[in-house]
């Protein structure tokens, strides 16, 4: 609701914005690409991104989902310092997280290998993504015994959230498909390392048991009571309260059933720093959907984390027909623009239906809509009816430019190339800093990363001897420290990781009695941080031809070279092959027709136009545009209609243009 205007005559005017306005905010899309090692071995399909997963992320940025209500007290986007999601991985056709960042290390389904395996159990699990809960895609389980490929790793989004501390109330949850007793192996679907402790959600394959677990830094393992899944999709949840290093409690939930609480006292779950603190491992020995980690930095009762499984029903997202090889970081893009661009690349459409739901329809959905008419209009209803046929609609030679990408190790920050690191002022502003460490001290910096950086190496940077090779492209990571021109033989300790989509935290310690920096003799910088980057390959142009249409109408070319979402050539060829025949012939188009307003008629619906004495008794068209107005004469709609069933062949001298008339 935008404006409420009371009038002196007793009427009230209410101005509302449509739901598109909810998607005018920015969407945060992480960088991602297929790992080069998998491409080199011929494994590709398991790492491609289903286009609908990007559309889903864009819709969720505005609060539109066909999934559950989740936690009623959370809006799904909360980014407060004390309470909110620190990791969300929908797994609806890709590995892209909604909140959080990808790690350097990932595994993929070996789809191309497993689908040819003679073992039925392996063949059954060959697809990387399978039907999931609420109509979504879900991450498929790896074949039994193939555990080397059953993990994906992420970093939590901890900037401004104090999420790196163990003390607080934790919830680890997700949807799991339980195939029945003994079908799948026991697993740890979700594990997060906080300092040197690990919080886990564990599942028993033999009986569907689900429990919370905390493993202390010294190895002590505390496991709560088990709840039990039934075959099918189940919401499972591990809740943990850590009061301090000595006291903690936990329980488990399966769907709407919770276990009793278990409490431990006198333990030693201390907050001791570790470079891998904040790393989350997702294990897909079972099929997974909507993995979610939430933290409250204070101490809450478990009742505050009551997950509502009832669907929001605010979206309808079909499975995409396009598969994408890579993404770059998107931060300033409107969510609506991103969704419509990705949909257009596969000749799908995004819209809001009469219930206000966000809808993505792929090309198959558009074709299926042509099977039934939602409304019939006669000449009494129509303000005008005209048709035109033009060769302008014919395109029979498609020139397509695709650009693929891949992930590889590289340098993500170079002191000699990039800006100096930033310190964080008292007001939270990031300001450039002098890059040296005072004597016998530690220091923290923040570095803004570019849109190609997937992840950074978290461990101590390699310390290089003074005469080590240092060229433009080598080494990828490493440092040398100096006090003035004096080389220091023992380098500082360091730890670096992404704590936000755009921001790397760099922590360093100096044990020398002198300050150290990283500018050597001749004013040459000696400091590089390594990680994983997206490398974009050179664009490749190729063609698809409809020879039958070329013979009839001559070559008529359409160039598809301005979409960043046409990336993988094989996928794009398969997708466009279905469209070539349709666009290779003239398509009759109706002039805009004006009819009595009917809010039930939506975009892409089919209508029947009856014109007994003119063009024909049964003309069917699909609505591609609606303009609606409300004035003193009532509601009127103007439809832009594409004819999908024109009349049949006829005779010019039949005395009238009867139902047999057509264009030829």
N, C-alpha and C positions, 0 to 999 in steps of 0.2 A: 504494500500500500504506500503510495507516494504522497498524495494530498487528500485531505478531507475538508470539504468546503460547505459549511452550512449556509443556507440562503434564507432571507427574511420571508420568502413566500412559503416556507415550510418544507422545502425540498432539500435534499442533501446530495452533493456531488462528490463522488469518490473516484480519484484517479489512481490507477494501478499500473505498475510495470509488469510486463510479462516475464516468464521464467528465464528467458534468455539473459535478462539483466543479472540474474544470479551467477551467470557464467562469464561475466565481464571481468572478474578478478583474475589474477595471474595463476598459472598452473606451474608446478615445479616438476620438471621431468629430468630424471638423472641421465648422465651419459652411459652408454652401454654399447658393446659390440661383441661379435662372435670371436672367441679366443682363437688365435692363429693356429695353435697346436691341434685343435679339433678340425679346422678347415684343412690342414695339411694331411690329416688322416681320413678325410672324406666324410666327416660327421658334421652335418649342417642343420638339418631340419629341427633337431632338438634345441637349437639355440636361437632360432628365428623368433621374432616378436609377432604375435598375432595382432593385427591392426586394431581389433576391438579392445585389446587391453589398454592401448593408449587412449582410445575414446572413453573407456571406462574411467581411467585416471582423471581425464578432463572433467567428466560428469561428476565424479566424487568431489572434485575441488569446489563445486557449487552445492554439494550436499545431496546429489541425486544418485541413488543406488537402488537396484532391485533386490539387494541383499537385506540382511536383518537390521533391526533397529540398533543393535549392539548395546552399548551402555547408555541408558537414557539421559544421564547427566552429562555425557560428552556429546559435542556436536560433530565429532569425527575430524575436526580440524583444530582442536584446542592446542595451543602452543604456549601455555603459561609456564612460569618458572617452577611451579610446584605440582602440577597435575596435568596429565595428558598422555597421548600416544607417543612413544619414542621409537617404535618400529611398526610399520604396517606393510605387509607384502601380500597383495591380493592373489597373485598367481593365476590370474584370469587369462591365461594365454601368453604369459611372459614371466620373466624373473624380475621385472622392474618393481622397485618398492614405491609405495605411496609416501611413507615417511621413512627416513633412514637412507643409508648409502650402501652401494655394492662394495664388496671386498675384492682384493686382487685375485683370490683363489675361488674358482667355481668348478663345478662339474656339469656335464650335460648328458641327457639321454643319447645313447648311441643308436638312434632310431634306424639309420640305414643298415646297421649291422643286425640289430635284434629282430627286425621285421622279416629277415631271411633265415632266422634260426629254426631248425626243425623241432626244437622243444616247444610245445604249445604254451607252456607257462611263460617262456621268454617272449614268444611272438605276441602273446596277449598284452604284454606290458611295453610293447615297442613304441607306442605313441606317447609323446612327451606330455600332451595335454588331453584330458578326457572330460566327459560331462560331469559337472560338479553340482553343488547345491544351488538352489535358487535360479537355475537356468544358466549359470556361468560355466565357463571352462575352469578346470582345476589342474594342478600339477599332477601328472601321473606317477604311480609308484614304479620304481625300477624293478626289474626281475629279481626274484629271490636269489640271494647269494652274490649279487652284483653290487656289493656295498661300496666299492670304490667310487661309484658314480652317484651315490645317494646323499649328496650334501650340497648345500648352497650357503654362502656366507655373506653377512651384512654387518654394518656398523650402525649402532643406534644413533639417533639424532639427539645429542645431549647438550648442544649449545644453548645456554640460558635456562637449562632445565635441571641442573644439578643431578643429572641421571647417572653420573659416574660413581656416585656413592652408594654403598650397599644398603644403608639404613633407609627404611621406608616400606611402603606397601606395594607389592608387585603382582601383576597378573600376566601370565603367559597363556595365550589361547589360540585356537584355530579349529577349523573344520577338518575332520579326518574320516576317510572312508574305511570302515572295518569290514573286511571280506568274510569274516567268520573265523572260528577257532583254528589256529594252526596254519592258516593260509599265508600270512605274512610274518616276517621275523619281528622280534621285539625291537623297539627303536626309541630314540630320543628325538621326537619331531621338532622340539624347540629347546635350545640351550643358549644361555647368555652368560658370558664371563664378566663379572663385576669385580674389579681389582683381581685378587687371586682366588676368588670363590666362584662357583658355577651354580646357577639356578637352572633347573630342568623341568620339563614336562616329559614324563616317560610313559610308554605304552607297552603292554605285554601282548605279544602276538598269539600266545596260546589261548588266552581267555578274554582278550579285549580290555584288560585292566588298565586304568589310567591313574597316575599319581603325580604329586609334586615332590621334588627332591632338591636338597641343597648339599653341595659338596664343598667342604671347607678347604682352605689353602693347604692344610696339613694332610688332607685325604679323607677325613671323617665324612661319611655319607649318611644323611638323615633323609628318610623316605616316609612320606605321609601315607595315610590309608588309601586304599584303591577304590575307585568307582569302576563300573563296567559298561562297556559299549554294547549295543545291539548291532547286528549286520546292517550296513547302510551308512549314510552320512550322519555324523555325530558332532555336536559342538563339545569340545573338551577344553578344560581350563585348569591351570595350576595357580593357586593363590599362595603368596608367601608374605609374611610380616616379619621384618628384621628390626627388632627394637634397638639392639646394640650388638656388640661383638659376642655377647654371651647368651642372648635370648632371641629365639625366633619361633615362629609358628607357621603351619601350612595346612592346606586342604586341597581337594580336587573336586572338579565338577564334570559331570557328563550330562549333556542336555540340561534338564531342569532339576537334576538330582545332585546334591552336594554331599560330600563325606563329612564325618566328624573332623574337628580340628586336632592336630597333633602339635605339642609344644615341647621345645628343648630349652634347657637352661644350663648355664655353666660351660657353654661351648666356646669356640675361638674363631668365629667368622669375622676376622678383622679386615679393615680397609687398608690393605697394603698395595701400593701401586704396581701395575704391570702393564707393559706395552699393549697387551691384547685386551685390556679392560674395555668393555663396550662391544666386543665382537659377539655376534649371534650366529649360531649354526642351525640351519633348518635341514632336517634329514627326511628324505622322501622314500622310505621303505614302504610307506603307505601313501595313497593319494591325499593331497592337501589342498586347502583353499583358505584364504583370508587369515593368514597368520598375523597375530597382533600381540604387541607387548605394551603394557600401560604401567606407568609408575606414578605413585603419589609420594612426595618426599616426606610427608608426615606419616603418622601412624593412624590407620583407619581400621574400622571393622571390615571383615570380609563381605558383609552385606552390601557395602558400597560398590562392589564389583559384580553386580547382578546383570548378567548378559541377557538381553531381550532377543529371543530367536525369531520373533514374528517379523515377516518381511516389511520393509518400508514401502515397497511397491512404488517407488518414485522414478523408476527407470525401466526401460526395456532395451537391452543391448544385445543385438544378434551377434553371432560369431563372425569375425572378419574373414574376408576371402583373400585379403592381401597379407603377406608376411614381410616383415621389415628386418633388415640386417643390423641396423645400428641406430642409435639416437645420440643427439648432442644435448648438453644441458640447456633446458628452457626455463627461464625464470620470469621474464617480462611479458610473455605471450598470454593473451586472453584465452581462457579455457575454451570458450565457444569457438574462437577462430581455429584453435588446434584441432578440436573435434571435427569441425566441418572440413578442414583441409585433409585430414586423414581419411574421412569418409569419401570425399570427392575423388581421391586417388584410386578408389576401387569402384567408382560409380554407384556408391551408396548414398545415403542421405541421413542427416540428423534433423530432428524436429521435436516439437512438444505436442503431445496429443491433447484431446479434449479434457483429459483428467489432469493436465499439467505435468505429465510424466515426460522425462527426457527419453527420446527414442532414437536408436540407430538401426537402420534397415540396410542390409546389404543388397546387392543386385538381384540375388535369388528371391529375396523378400518382395522387391518391386515387381518382379515377374509373377510371383504368386498372387499378389494383390489383384492382378488382372482377371482372376478366375470368377469374381462375383461382383455384381453391381450393388451399390449401396443406395442408389436413388435413380428414379426415372423421371425425365423431364419431357414435356410435350411443347409444341409451339406456343401454347397458352402460357407456359411458364417462362419461355425464353424471350429476352428483349432483343436478341439478335442471334443469328447463326450463319457463319460463313467459314469456308475452308480454303486452305491454300496448300499446294504441293510445290516444293522447290528442290532443285538439285543441290542447293546450298547445304542441305542436311546430309548429303552423301559424303562419306569418308571411307575409302577402301584401301588406302595405304597408310599404315600407322608408323610413324617414325618416333621411336621411343628412346629417351636417354635415361639410363639408370646409373646410380652411383652406389657402390657397396662400401662397407667399412669393416674393419677388424680390430681386435684388441691386441696390443703387444706391450712389452715392457719398454719404458722410456724414461726420460727426465721430465718431471712435473714441475720443478722449480730450479732455477739457475740464478745465483746471485749476480752473475755477470750479465745476465740478459733481462731479468725481471726486476721489479721494484723491490726495495728493501722491505723486510717484514714489518708488521704493524704491532704496536702495543695497544692495549685497551685502556682508554682513559676512564676516569671515575664515572663519567656519564654514559659509559658504554660505547663511545665512539672509537673507531679504529683509526689510529694516526701513525704515519711513518716514524720509524725509530732508528737510532744508531744501532747497527748490528754488531754488538760485542757484549761479552758477559763479564760483569764485574768480578773481582777477585773473590775466590772461595764463596760462590753463590750460585743460585739457579735463576733462570729467567724464562718467561713465557712470551711467545709471539704468536701472531695470527697472520696467515698468508691467504689471500684471495686466489683461488685456482681458476683456470680458464675452462671453457665449455667442453673441452676434450678429455679432461681428467676424470677417470673412473674411480681410482683409489690410489693411496700412497702406501709405501712400505713402512710399517710401524716401528721396526726395530732400530737399534742404534746404527747410525750411519757409519759405513766403513771409514776408518781413519787411515789416511794414505801417507806414505813416506814423502819427504820433501822433494825427492827426485822422481816421483811417480809420473807416468804419462798423464798429461792433461791437455786434451785437444777439444775441438768444437763439439764433437759427438761422443767423446769418451773421456772419463767414465760416465755412466748414466747416473751414478750416485756416489757420494763420498765427500770428504772434506779434509782440509788442513787448517790448523789454527796457528795464529801468530800473535806475539806481543810486539807491536811495531814491526820491525823487519826480522825479529827473532822467531824462528820456527820452534813450536812446542811439540816435543816428541810423543806426548800422550794427549790424545784429543779429548774433547768434552763428551760426556754422555748425552744422548739425545733420544727423543721419542716424538713421533709425528703421526698424525692421523686426521682424517676428515671428521669434524664434529658437526658439520652442517653441509648442505648441498654445495655451498660456495666457499667454504672456509676450512682451512687446515690449521690445526693447533700444533705449534712447535715448542717443545719443552727441552731446555738444555741446562747442564750443570758444569761448572768450572771448578776444579779442585786446586788450581794454581794460585799462588800468592799474588799474581799479576792478572790484570784483565786480558782477555783473549778475544780476538776477532778472526776474520777469515779473508783478509786482504793481505796477500803476500808481497814479496819484492816486485818492483816495477808496477805496483798498484794493480795486481792481477787477482781477481776474486777466485776463491777455491772452496766453493760450497754448492753442492747439488743434492736434491732430493729425488729419489726414483719412485716409480709407481707404474700404474697401468693406464694407457692412453687409448683413445679411439684414433685410428689411422684411416682416413678416407682415401679410397683408391681413385684413380682417374676415371672420369665419366666414360661410359661406353654407350654408343648409339647403334641401334639395330632396328629392323623393320618387320612388320606383319602385313601380309597382303591378302585381300579377298579377290582372287583372280576372276571369279564369276562376275563380280561387280565391276571390276576393271574392264572386262570385255564389253559390258553393257553401257557403262557411263564414262569410261576413260579413267585415268589415274586422278584421284582426288585425295590430297594428302592432309593428314592431321598430325601436328607435331606435339608430342608430350615430352617436354624438356624443362618444364618449370616447376615440377613437383618434387620436393625433397623426400616424398614418401613412396616413390618408385625406385626401389633399390636393388632387389635381387632379380636378376634377369629371368631365371627359370620360373619363379613365382609370378612375375609380372606377365610373362608369355601365357602361362596357363590361365591367368585371370582375364586377360584381354581377349583370349580366343573366343570366349562366349559372346563378346560384344561386337566383334567384327561383322558378323552376318547381319546383325540388327541395323547397324549404321551404314552398311554397304548398299542400302536401297533408300529411295525417297520415303520420308515419313510424313503422312498427311497431318497437318496441324490445324486445329480450329482457331479462328480468331477468338479473342476473349469473349465469353458469353456471360450475360448477366441474368441471374436467376434470383428467386426469393431466397432470403438468407436462411441457412440451415447449419447451425454450429456443429451438427453431428457429422457433416461432410468434412473430412480431413484431407490433408495432402496425401497424394498417391492413391486415394480411393478411386474406384471406377464408377462412372455414371453412364446411364443410357439416355440417348437423345432420340426422341421419336419425331420424325418429320414425314408424315404419310404422303404428302403431296409434293415433296421436294427431293431432298437428297436420299431419303430412304427411311424405312420404318424402324430400322434398328442400327443405330450408329453408337458404338461404344468408345469412350474416351477415358484416359487416366488424367487426374487433376495434378498439375505440376505447379500451380500457383493459385493463391486465394487472396483477393482483396475484399475486405468486408467494411461496409459503412452502415451507419445507423442514423437516419434523419427522420423528418416528419412523415415520410412515406413508409417507414418501417425499415427492417434490416434487408439489405440487398448484398449479394455476393457476386463478384466477378471471378470467373475461373479461367485459367490458362490450361487448355486441354490438348493432350496429344491423342490422336485417333489411333486406336489399337485394333479395331475391326471395322474398316470401311466397307461400304456396300459392294456388291459383286458386279460383274460386267453387264452392260446394258446396250440399248439401241438408241441412237440419236433421234430417229424418226418415229419413236413410239408415241408421240403426242404429248408426253410429259416426262419429266425426270422422275421415273418411278423408282421402286426399291432395287431395280437392277442396275442403276446407273453407277459408274465408277470412273476413276482416273486411269489412264493407261499411257 
